[in-house]
């Protein structure tokens, strides 16, 4: 049956991405079900069913979540059936997770907790941000790649930079990781000795050998440090820095490539797209840096921040949030912690009081172009830089979305500020510092001076260090009606900031209109269900 707003029932069986059946009755991966390089492979081969079943059996997992992105949903049913056949001898049960709570590049930990699942298999593109909520096994898409053609295209496009750059760093998208050994072998033979390095991708949650990993230590049979080793590593050749190298990236433009551009703003980056079989230099890094710097300058003059959690279950996310809240409290800023699922301008526009948002997210979803949003969105590392003031210089080599690295920098910044606060032991120095904090700051965003709003008060701690008592979630030391701000200010009565802001708003909620309207007459309403109400029968 079809109608104006629905499709025919037979469309589900004629979908071009549905796996077809070979003469033996086994499912065969379609041309775009898991990459364009697996059209001749069976579902078991294309989706690594045998390896997945082995990991589940060896780990003794009982509830398994199979997370598919939208483009791989047509293959979810045959993959589920193949895995269920492999684990039918045990009491394990697999479930298909279709619509992810956040981005499809991250493990959907929240849906797994609803099952609850003790093991997750993530299919398709992945950002490879570590998670500590549960074990995750990644099955990447297999995209076709002519390695020799890519090598020739890179060499032709980067001919001008060869004399200026000492080394070459080769990076590829996860969809081409199945070609990792071929890439390393052919590129190493064509480039000068000791002048090339290659990205490594490690798949976690394996209690046996690390099969399918592009990590050289794993391929050599050496045990990798699964507790501290990142899932993806990009390093320059020995004795060189990234600014001295060319970066050859195999894949398409996206957030993953933008992350590499931001981290290596001084390096020459070349992109090879297999669809077009051509390589070209990227010159958009400066434009992206300008947008990031504009957001940071907006954060310098902001007083109220919203810490937006992009995805739950990511490693170091909870400790990082705690450190950022403490750091903002030390700088006498107000902060709110928000979780809104997938970001869009309409959701964040509801939080009108927030002047700047800080997105705590994965290595791809944590970087958002905020030009469509009402308020700027920055990364945690950019927040640490903004809190240091406009006199601190941007260092492109330190920019990162790695939450473990940002956590260490946040701890160091908070410790340094505590020590500086303890050094200002004299009363005159404290009042002078208070006056500096209240001085207006020039905003290059709109070319005006903006007054700083501070929340809470600074007091001496038990060890003599400067501590901040804020009244963000309620005053810790009670309500202070009269406070001496500094020598240059007289006594001022401090009113509630919340009531003052509410009284200045044009919209203060729905009108109550008690006693202004006559009561309406009660009438009998409809009864029944939407398919057929009582009066329609």
C-alpha positions in Angstrom: 0.0 0.0 0.0 1.3 3.5 -0.8 0.1 7.0 -0.2 1.3 10.5 -0.7 3.6 10.5 2.3 4.8 6.9 2.3 6.7 4.5 0.0 5.6 1.1 -1.3 6.2 -1.9 0.9 8.2 -3.5 -1.9 10.8 -0.7 -1.7 12.4 -2.3 1.3 13.3 -5.4 -0.8 14.4 -3.4 -3.8 16.7 -0.9 -2.0 20.0 -0.6 -3.9 22.0 -0.9 -0.7 20.3 -4.1 0.5 22.7 -7.1 0.3 21.9 -9.5 -2.6 22.0 -13.3 -2.5 24.4 -15.4 -4.4 23.4 -18.8 -5.9 24.2 -20.6 -2.6 21.7 -18.4 -0.7 24.4 -16.5 1.3 24.2 -12.7 1.6 26.7 -10.7 -0.4 27.7 -7.1 0.6 26.2 -4.5 -1.7 28.2 -2.0 -3.6 27.9 0.7 -0.9 26.9 -1.3 2.2 30.4 -1.3 3.7 32.5 0.6 1.3 33.1 0.3 -2.4 35.9 -2.3 -2.1 33.8 -5.1 -0.8 31.1 -5.7 -3.5 32.5 -9.2 -4.2 32.9 -10.2 -0.6 30.3 -12.0 1.5 28.8 -10.3 4.6 31.0 -12.5 6.8 34.1 -11.2 5.1 33.1 -7.6 4.7 32.0 -7.1 8.3 34.6 -9.4 9.9 32.0 -11.6 11.5 34.5 -14.4 12.3 36.8 -12.1 14.2 33.9 -10.5 16.0 32.5 -13.8 17.1 35.9 -14.9 18.3 36.3 -11.8 20.4 32.8 -12.2 21.9 33.5 -15.9 22.8 36.9 -15.3 24.2 35.7 -12.4 26.3 32.7 -14.3 27.7 30.3 -11.4 26.9 26.6 -12.0 27.2 24.9 -8.9 25.8 26.3 -7.4 22.6 25.3 -4.2 21.0 25.8 -3.8 17.2 26.0 -0.1 16.4 25.3 0.8 12.7 25.3 4.3 11.1 22.5 5.2 8.8 24.4 4.3 5.6 25.0 0.7 6.9 21.6 0.0 8.2 20.6 -2.1 5.1 23.3 -4.6 6.1 22.4 -4.8 9.8 20.0 -7.7 9.5 22.3 -10.2 7.7 25.2 -9.1 10.0 23.1 -9.7 13.0 22.0 -13.1 11.8 25.6 -14.1 11.0 26.8 -13.1 14.4 23.9 -14.7 16.2 24.6 -18.0 14.4 28.2 -17.8 15.6 27.4 -17.3 19.3 24.3 -19.5 19.4 26.3 -22.1 21.4 26.5 -19.7 24.3 23.9 -17.7 26.2 25.0 -14.5 24.5 22.5 -12.3 22.6 23.2 -9.5 20.1 21.1 -6.4 19.5 21.1 -3.8 16.7 21.6 -0.2 17.7 20.4 2.0 14.8 19.9 5.7 15.8 22.8 6.8 17.9 22.2 9.3 20.8 25.1 11.6 19.8 27.3 11.3 16.7 27.7 8.0 14.8 31.5 8.3 15.0 31.4 7.7 18.8 30.4 4.5 20.6 26.8 4.9 21.7 27.4 4.2 25.4 24.0 5.5 26.5 22.1 3.1 24.4 24.3 0.3 25.6 23.5 1.2 29.2 19.8 0.9 28.4 20.2 -2.7 27.3 22.5 -3.1 29.4 25.3 -4.3 27.1 28.7 -5.5 28.2 30.3 -5.4 24.7 29.8 -3.1 21.7 30.7 -3.6 18.1 31.0 -0.3 16.2 30.6 -0.4 12.4 31.6 2.3 9.9 33.5 5.5 10.4 34.9 6.1 13.9 36.7 9.0 15.5 38.7 6.6 17.7 38.2 8.6 20.9 38.9 6.2 23.9 36.0 5.2 26.1 36.2 3.5 29.5 32.5 2.7 29.9 32.6 -0.7 28.2 34.8 -2.7 25.7 34.4 -1.6 22.1 35.5 -3.4 18.9 35.7 -1.3 15.7 34.8 -2.7 12.2 35.8 -0.1 9.6 34.4 0.5 6.2 36.6 -0.9 3.4 37.1 1.8 0.8 38.9 1.0 -2.5 42.4 2.5 -2.9 45.0 2.2 -5.6 48.2 2.7 -3.5 50.6 3.2 -6.4 48.3 5.8 -7.9 48.0 7.6 -4.6 51.8 7.6 -4.3 52.4 9.1 -7.7 49.7 11.8 -7.2 51.3 12.9 -3.9 54.8 13.0 -5.4 53.6 15.1 -8.3 51.5 17.5 -6.2 54.2 18.1 -3.5 57.1 18.6 -5.8 57.5 22.2 -4.8 57.7 21.5 -1.1 60.2 18.6 -1.3 63.2 20.8 -1.1 61.9 22.7 2.0 60.5 19.8 4.0 62.7 17.2 5.5 60.2 14.4 6.1 56.8 13.0 5.2 54.0 11.9 7.5 51.4 9.6 5.8 47.9 9.6 7.4 44.8 7.8 6.1 41.1 7.6 7.0 39.9 4.6 8.9 38.2 3.3 5.7 41.6 2.6 4.2 43.2 1.0 7.2 42.7 -2.4 5.6 45.3 -1.3 3.1 47.8 -0.2 5.9 50.5 -2.8 5.2 50.4 -2.1 1.5 50.7 1.7 2.1 53.6 1.4 4.5 55.5 -1.0 2.2 55.1 1.0 -1.1 55.6 4.5 0.4 58.6 3.4 2.4 60.3 2.0 -0.7 59.6 5.2 -2.7 60.7 7.8 -0.1 64.2 8.4 1.3 65.2 6.2 4.2 64.3 7.5 7.7 62.3 10.4 6.2 58.8 9.0 6.5 56.5 8.0 9.3 53.0 6.5 9.2 49.9 6.8 11.3 49.0 3.9 13.5 45.5 2.8 14.3 44.9 0.4 17.2 41.7 -1.6 17.8 41.0 -2.0 21.5 39.1 -4.7 23.5 41.1 -7.7 22.3 42.2 -10.2 24.9 44.3 -12.1 22.4 46.6 -10.9 19.7 45.8 -7.5 18.1 44.6 -8.8 14.8 43.7 -6.2 12.2 45.7 -3.4 13.8 47.9 -1.1 11.9 50.1 -0.5 14.9 53.7 -1.6 14.1 54.1 -3.1 17.6 51.0 -5.2 17.2 52.0 -6.3 13.7 55.4 -7.4 15.1 53.8 -9.4 17.8 54.8 -7.1 20.6 52.2 -6.3 23.3 50.9 -2.8 23.2 50.1 -0.7 26.2 46.3 -0.7 26.0 45.9 1.5 29.1 47.8 4.5 27.8 48.4 4.1 24.1 46.0 6.2 22.0 43.8 4.5 19.4 45.3 6.7 16.7 48.8 8.1 16.7 50.3 10.6 14.2 54.0 11.3 14.9 56.9 12.8 12.8 59.9 10.8 11.8 62.6 10.5 14.4 64.6 13.7 15.0 62.1 15.9 13.2 59.1 18.1 14.1 55.8 18.2 12.4 56.5 21.7 11.1 59.5 20.3 9.1 57.3 17.7 7.4 54.7 17.3 4.7 51.5 15.5 5.7 50.0 13.3 3.1 46.3 12.5 3.9 44.4 9.8 2.1 40.6 10.4 2.4 38.1 13.1 2.1 37.6 16.5 3.7 35.9 16.3 7.1 36.3 16.9 10.8 39.0 14.3 11.0 41.1 16.2 8.5 40.2 19.6 10.1 41.6 18.2 13.4 44.9 17.4 11.8 45.0 20.8 10.1 44.4 22.6 13.4 47.1 20.6 15.2 49.6 21.1 12.5 49.0 24.6 11.2 52.7 25.1 10.3 52.9 21.9 8.2 52.2 21.5 4.5 49.2 19.3 4.1 48.2 17.5 0.9 44.9 15.7 0.4 44.4 12.7 -1.9 40.8 11.8 -2.7 40.5 8.3 -4.2 37.2 9.3 -5.9 39.0 11.8 -8.1 42.4 10.1 -8.1 44.1 13.5 -7.6 46.1 15.2 -4.8 46.0 18.8 -4.0 47.5 21.2 -1.3 45.1 22.5 1.4 45.2 26.2 2.0 42.1 26.6 4.3 44.1 26.3 7.6 44.6 30.0 8.0 40.9 30.7 7.5 39.9 28.0 10.1 42.5 29.5 12.5 40.9 33.0 12.1 37.5 31.6 13.0 38.9 29.8 16.1 40.8 33.0 17.2 37.6 35.0 16.9 35.8 32.6 19.1 38.6 32.7 21.7 38.5 36.5 21.8 34.7 36.3 22.4 35.5 33.9 25.3 38.0 36.3 26.9 35.2 38.9 27.6 32.6 36.2 28.6 31.6 35.7 32.2 29.0 32.8 32.0 30.1 29.6 30.3 28.1 26.5 29.3 30.0 23.2 29.5 28.3 21.1 26.9 28.9 17.3 27.2 29.0 15.9 23.6 29.0 12.2 24.5 28.9 10.2 27.7 31.4 7.4 28.5 34.5 9.0 26.9 37.7 8.6 28.8 38.8 11.6 30.9 35.5 13.4 30.2 34.3 13.5 33.8 37.6 14.5 35.4 38.0 17.2 32.7 34.6 18.6 33.4 35.5 18.8 37.1 38.8 20.6 36.4 37.1 23.1 34.0 34.4 23.9 36.6 37.1 24.4 39.3 39.2 26.5 36.9 36.2 28.8 36.0 35.4 29.1 39.7 39.0 30.2 40.4 38.6 32.9 37.7 35.3 33.9 39.3 33.3 32.9 36.3 29.9 31.2 36.3 29.4 27.8 34.6 26.6 25.5 33.7 27.0 21.9 32.7 24.7 20.9 29.9 24.0 17.7 27.9 21.7 18.2 24.9 22.4 15.2 22.7 23.1 16.2 19.1 24.0 19.9 18.8 22.0 22.3 16.7 21.5 26.1 16.9 17.9 25.9 18.2 18.9 23.8 21.3 21.7 26.1 22.4 19.7 29.2 21.7 17.4 28.2 24.7 20.3 29.0 27.0 20.3 32.8 26.5 22.2 33.7 29.6 25.2 31.6 28.5 27.8 33.9 26.8 30.1 31.2 25.5 29.8 27.4 25.2 32.6 24.9 25.8 32.1 21.6 23.9 33.7 18.6 25.7 33.5 16.0 22.9 35.4 13.5 20.8 38.2 14.3 18.4 35.8 15.0 15.5 32.6 16.1 17.1 34.5 18.3 19.6 35.3 20.9 16.9 32.2 22.8 15.7 32.0 25.8 13.4 29.8 28.1 15.5 28.9 30.7 12.8 25.3 29.4 12.7 25.0 29.4 16.5 23.9 32.4 18.7 27.0 32.1 20.9 30.5 31.0 20.1 31.5 27.4 20.8 35.1 26.7 21.8 37.1 23.6 22.8 38.4 23.0 26.4 42.0 23.8 25.4 40.8 27.1 23.9 39.0 27.9 27.2 42.2 27.5 29.1 43.9 29.8 26.7 41.1 32.4 27.0 41.2 32.4 30.8 44.8 33.3 30.7 43.9 36.7 29.1 44.4 38.4 25.8 48.1 38.9 26.4 48.9 35.2 26.0 49.9 34.0 22.5 48.3 31.3 20.4 50.6 28.3 19.9 49.3 26.1 17.1 51.5 23.2 18.1 49.8 22.9 21.4 46.2 22.9 20.1 44.6 19.6 20.8 41.2 17.8 21.3 42.9 15.0 23.2 41.0 15.1 26.6 43.8 13.5 28.5 46.3 16.2 27.4 43.8 19.0 28.1 43.2 17.5 31.5 46.9 17.8 32.4 47.0 21.4 31.1 43.9 22.3 33.2 45.4 20.8 36.3 48.6 22.7 35.7 46.8 26.0 35.0 44.7 25.6 38.2 47.8 24.8 40.3 49.7 27.8 38.8 46.8 30.1 39.7 46.6 28.8 43.2 50.4 29.4 43.7 50.0 33.0 42.3 47.1 33.6 44.6 49.2 32.5 47.5 52.1 34.8 46.5 49.8 37.8 46.6 49.8 37.8 50.4 49.8 41.6 51.0 46.5 43.3 51.3 47.5 46.0 48.9 48.4 43.5 46.2 45.1 41.7 46.6 43.1 44.9 46.2 45.2 45.9 43.2 44.5 42.5 41.6 40.8 43.0 42.4 40.9 46.4 40.6 42.6 44.8 37.6 39.9 42.2 37.4 37.1 44.9 37.4 38.8 47.0 34.7 37.0 46.9 31.3 38.6 44.9 28.5 38.7 45.8 24.9 36.9 43.4 22.6 38.2 43.0 19.0 35.0 41.3 18.0 32.9 44.4 18.1 35.5 47.1 18.8 34.1 48.2 22.2 35.1 48.1 25.8 33.2 45.5 28.0 33.0 45.5 31.7 33.9 42.2 33.4 31.4 40.5 35.6 32.8 38.5 38.5 31.0 35.9 40.6 31.9 35.2 44.2 34.7 36.6 46.3 38.4 35.8 46.8 39.6 34.8 50.3 42.6 33.3 51.9 42.7 29.5 52.2 44.0 27.6 55.2 47.5 27.3 53.6 47.7 30.9 52.7 46.8 30.4 49.0 44.1 32.4 47.3 40.8 30.6 47.0 37.5 31.7 45.4 34.2 31.4 47.1 31.4 31.7 44.5 27.7 32.0 44.8 27.0 30.3 41.5 24.9 27.5 43.1 24.3 29.3 46.3 26.6 31.4 48.4 29.0 29.3 50.4 29.7 31.9 53.0 26.2 33.3 53.2 24.7 36.3 51.6 26.8 39.5 51.7 24.7 42.5 51.4 27.6 45.0 51.7 31.0 44.2 50.2 34.1 46.5 49.8 35.1 46.0 46.2 38.4 48.0 46.1 39.9 51.2 47.2 38.6 53.1 44.2 35.0 51.9 44.8 32.6 53.0 47.6 30.3 50.7 49.4 27.7 49.3 47.2 24.6 47.3 47.9 24.7 44.0 45.9 21.3 42.8 44.7 20.4 39.4 43.4 21.8 39.0 39.8 19.0 36.6 38.9 16.1 38.9 39.9 17.8 41.9 38.2 18.2 39.9 35.0 14.6 38.7 35.1 13.2 42.2 35.6 15.2 43.5 32.6 13.8 40.8 30.2 10.9 41.6 27.9 9.6 38.1 28.2 9.2 36.8 31.8 7.0 33.8 31.2 3.3 33.1 30.5 0.8 35.7 31.8 -1.2 34.5 34.8 -4.1 37.0 34.3 -5.8 36.0 37.6 -9.4 37.4 37.7 -9.1 39.2 34.3 -10.9 36.7 32.1 -14.3 35.2 32.6 -14.3 31.4 33.2 -15.0 29.4 30.1 -18.0 27.0 29.9 -17.1 23.3 30.2 -17.9 21.3 27.1 -17.9 17.6 26.4 -14.9 16.7 24.3 -14.1 13.9 21.8 -13.9 10.2 22.8 -12.3 7.4 21.1 -9.0 7.0 19.2 -7.5 8.9 16.3 -8.3 6.1 13.8 -12.0 6.7 14.5 -13.6 8.9 17.1 -17.1 8.1 18.5 -18.9 10.8 16.5 -17.3 9.6 13.2 -18.6 6.1 13.4 
